[in-house]
Amino acid sequence: MNPAILDEAKSERPLYALFLNCTLKAHPEVSNTEALCNLVIERLQAYEPDIETEIVRVVDYKVSPGIANDEGEGDEWPQILEKVKRCNIFIPAMPIWMGVRSSVAQRVIERLDGTTKTVMQEESGQFPLYGSVCGCIVTGNEDGSHDCVANTFANLLHFGVTVPPNTDVYWVGDAGPGASYIEAGGELSPYVRRNAELTALNLLFAAKLLREHPYPINIAQHNKVMMERNEVKAEAMKQAIQYMRQNMPS
């Protein structure tokens, strides 16, 4: 095993769990999504007292639209990205809005796309979320939790995370207007509490496992081969189009 494969930020400190709360509510409004984050934090700390945890409410930052790591003047996404780069456990948390994940969560996914292009682990070319394990938290009083979890995990796997089993926690109340997580006592739901327990245990297990056995793959090497193949493909397409223009019957 090459110990340089895993960034020092992920390997030489206490485990760090980052929750990106993608609520639509800015501070100081009460966030039901944050309340469910706190339940998961409670269970993480029960099994790993030294773990460092942080909830970042994304709407409290100016996160510009785009797919780059820095969209220029006034963009505060780089501040959040620095936290993402060093986390061992990454948990996006979101309300369901109109049946899908919130617009804030969608913007987070779009901005994380930049990590696959310009921020890479120096020795291996691995993306910043390699070496991080992922969970997902969803709240709402409409159907859509499975859609949010499925799409979020699929997107983040593309960015390099590892998703252990049973690491999604959601609370969905009655359809239509009604009591939300806090008012409805969602933390008392046996199903929610069991899922929080499974999530905490599996995330901790997988995070420690990746610390001891990081992925050895060299993404930079495979990218180089891909670009060489793309050059061959582009030349072949250029010649094919030229031939078609010269010989296609009118």
C-alpha positions in Angstrom: 0.0 0.0 0.0 1.2 3.4 -0.9 0.4 5.7 2.1 0.6 8.8 -0.1 -2.5 7.7 -1.9 -4.6 9.1 0.9 -4.3 12.8 1.6 -2.8 13.8 5.0 -5.9 15.8 5.8 -7.9 12.6 5.7 -5.4 10.3 7.4 -3.6 12.2 10.2 -6.4 13.7 12.2 -9.5 12.5 14.1 -12.2 11.4 11.7 -14.1 14.4 10.3 -17.7 14.2 9.3 -19.1 17.0 7.2 -22.8 17.6 6.8 -23.9 19.9 4.1 -27.3 21.1 5.1 -29.1 21.9 1.8 -32.2 23.5 3.5 -33.8 26.5 1.8 -33.8 28.3 5.2 -31.0 30.6 6.2 -29.9 31.1 9.8 -31.5 31.7 12.3 -34.5 29.9 10.9 -35.1 26.4 12.4 -34.2 23.6 10.0 -35.8 20.2 10.3 -33.1 18.8 8.1 -30.5 20.0 10.6 -32.4 18.4 13.4 -32.1 15.0 11.7 -28.4 15.7 11.1 -28.0 16.2 14.8 -29.6 12.8 15.5 -27.0 11.1 13.2 -24.2 13.2 14.9 -25.4 12.0 18.3 -25.0 8.3 17.1 -21.6 8.9 15.5 -20.3 10.4 18.7 -21.8 7.5 20.7 -19.5 5.1 18.9 -16.6 7.5 18.1 -16.3 10.1 20.9 -13.3 11.8 19.2 -14.9 12.3 15.9 -15.1 15.9 14.6 -18.4 16.9 13.1 -19.6 20.0 11.4 -22.9 21.1 9.8 -22.5 23.7 7.0 -25.8 25.4 6.0 -25.1 26.0 2.4 -27.5 28.9 2.0 -25.5 30.9 4.5 -22.8 31.1 1.8 -22.9 32.7 -1.6 -22.6 29.7 -3.8 -22.6 30.8 -7.4 -24.0 28.7 -10.2 -21.5 26.8 -12.2 -19.4 23.6 -12.4 -16.0 25.0 -11.6 -14.2 25.0 -8.2 -14.2 28.8 -8.1 -16.6 30.9 -10.1 -14.8 34.1 -9.4 -15.5 37.3 -7.4 -17.9 36.8 -4.5 -18.1 33.0 -4.9 -17.9 31.4 -1.4 -18.0 27.8 -2.6 -14.2 27.5 -2.3 -14.6 27.8 1.5 -17.0 24.8 1.6 -14.8 22.9 -0.9 -11.8 23.0 1.5 -14.0 21.2 4.1 -15.1 18.7 1.5 -11.5 17.9 0.6 -10.5 16.9 4.1 -13.6 15.0 5.3 -13.6 11.3 5.9 -17.4 11.2 6.1 -19.5 13.3 3.7 -23.2 13.6 4.3 -25.4 15.8 2.1 -28.7 16.5 3.8 -31.7 18.0 2.0 -35.4 18.6 2.2 -37.7 17.2 -0.5 -39.0 20.1 -2.6 -41.7 19.5 -5.3 -40.9 15.8 -5.1 -37.1 16.1 -5.7 -34.1 17.3 -3.8 -33.9 21.0 -3.0 -32.4 23.4 -5.5 -29.6 24.0 -3.0 -28.7 20.3 -3.0 -28.7 20.3 -6.8 -26.3 23.3 -6.9 -24.0 21.4 -4.5 -23.9 18.5 -6.9 -23.2 20.8 -9.8 -20.3 22.5 -8.0 -18.8 19.2 -6.9 -18.5 18.3 -10.6 -15.5 20.6 -10.6 -13.6 18.3 -8.4 -13.4 15.7 -11.1 -11.6 18.2 -13.4 -9.2 20.4 -11.5 -8.7 19.3 -7.9 -6.9 16.0 -7.7 -4.8 14.2 -5.2 -1.3 14.9 -6.4 0.3 11.5 -6.4 -2.6 9.5 -7.8 -4.8 12.0 -9.6 -7.6 10.8 -7.4 -10.6 13.2 -6.9 -10.9 14.8 -3.5 -13.9 12.6 -2.5 -11.8 9.4 -3.0 -11.1 8.2 0.6 -14.4 9.7 1.8 -17.5 7.6 2.7 -21.0 9.0 2.1 -24.4 9.0 3.7 -27.5 10.9 2.8 -30.2 12.6 4.9 -33.6 13.6 3.6 -36.6 15.3 5.3 -40.0 16.4 4.0 -43.7 15.8 4.2 -44.1 14.6 0.6 -43.0 11.4 -1.2 -39.6 11.5 -2.9 -37.0 10.3 -0.3 -35.9 7.3 -2.4 -35.5 9.5 -5.5 -33.4 12.0 -3.6 -31.2 9.3 -2.1 -30.8 7.4 -5.4 -29.8 10.4 -7.5 -27.5 11.8 -4.8 -25.6 8.6 -4.3 -25.3 8.0 -8.0 -23.9 11.5 -8.6 -21.5 11.3 -5.7 -20.2 7.9 -6.7 -19.2 9.5 -10.0 -17.1 12.0 -7.9 -15.3 9.3 -6.0 -17.1 8.6 -2.8 -17.6 5.2 -1.3 -21.2 4.4 -0.2 -21.5 1.7 2.5 -24.8 -0.1 2.9 -27.7 1.3 4.9 -26.4 4.8 5.1 -29.5 6.8 4.2 -31.7 8.3 6.9 -35.0 10.0 6.0 -38.2 11.2 7.6 -41.2 11.7 5.4 -44.5 12.8 7.1 -48.0 12.8 5.7 -48.5 13.9 2.1 -49.4 17.6 1.8 -49.1 20.4 4.4 -48.6 19.2 7.9 -46.2 18.8 10.8 -42.6 18.6 9.8 -39.8 16.5 11.5 -39.4 18.5 14.7 -43.1 19.2 15.3 -44.1 15.6 14.6 -41.4 14.2 16.9 -39.7 12.5 14.0 -36.7 11.6 16.2 -38.9 9.2 18.1 -39.7 7.1 15.0 -38.3 3.6 15.5 -37.5 3.4 11.8 -35.6 6.7 11.8 -33.7 5.8 14.9 -32.7 2.4 13.5 -31.6 3.9 10.2 -29.5 6.5 12.1 -27.9 3.7 14.1 -27.1 1.7 10.9 -25.8 4.8 9.2 -23.5 5.8 12.0 -22.0 2.3 12.4 -21.5 1.6 8.7 -20.0 5.0 8.0 -17.5 4.7 10.8 -16.5 1.2 9.8 -16.0 2.1 6.2 -14.2 5.4 7.0 -11.7 3.5 9.1 -11.3 0.8 6.5 -10.5 3.3 3.8 -7.9 4.9 6.1 -6.1 1.6 6.4 -6.7 0.5 2.8 -7.0 3.5 0.4 -7.8 2.9 -3.2 -4.5 2.3 -5.2 -5.9 3.4 -8.6 -4.1 6.1 -10.5 -6.8 8.3 -12.1 -4.2 10.6 -13.8 -2.7 7.6 -15.6 -6.1 6.5 -16.9 -7.0 10.0 -17.9 -3.8 10.2 -20.0 -4.7 7.1 -21.9 -8.3 8.4 -22.4 -7.0 11.6 -23.9 -4.7 9.7 -26.2 -7.6 7.6 -27.4 -9.7 10.8 -27.8 -7.1 12.2 -30.2 -7.3 9.1 -32.3 -11.1 9.3 -32.3 -11.1 13.0 -33.2 -8.8 12.4 -36.1 -10.9 9.5 -37.4 -14.1 11.6 -37.1 -12.4 14.5 -38.9 -11.4 12.2 -41.8 -14.9 10.5 -41.9 -16.7 13.9 -42.1 -14.4 15.1 -44.8 -15.0 12.0 -46.8 -18.8 12.3 -46.4 -18.8 15.9 -47.5 -16.9 15.0 -50.6 -18.8 11.9 -51.5 -22.3 12.1 -50.1 -24.9 12.2 -53.0 -26.9 15.4 -53.1 
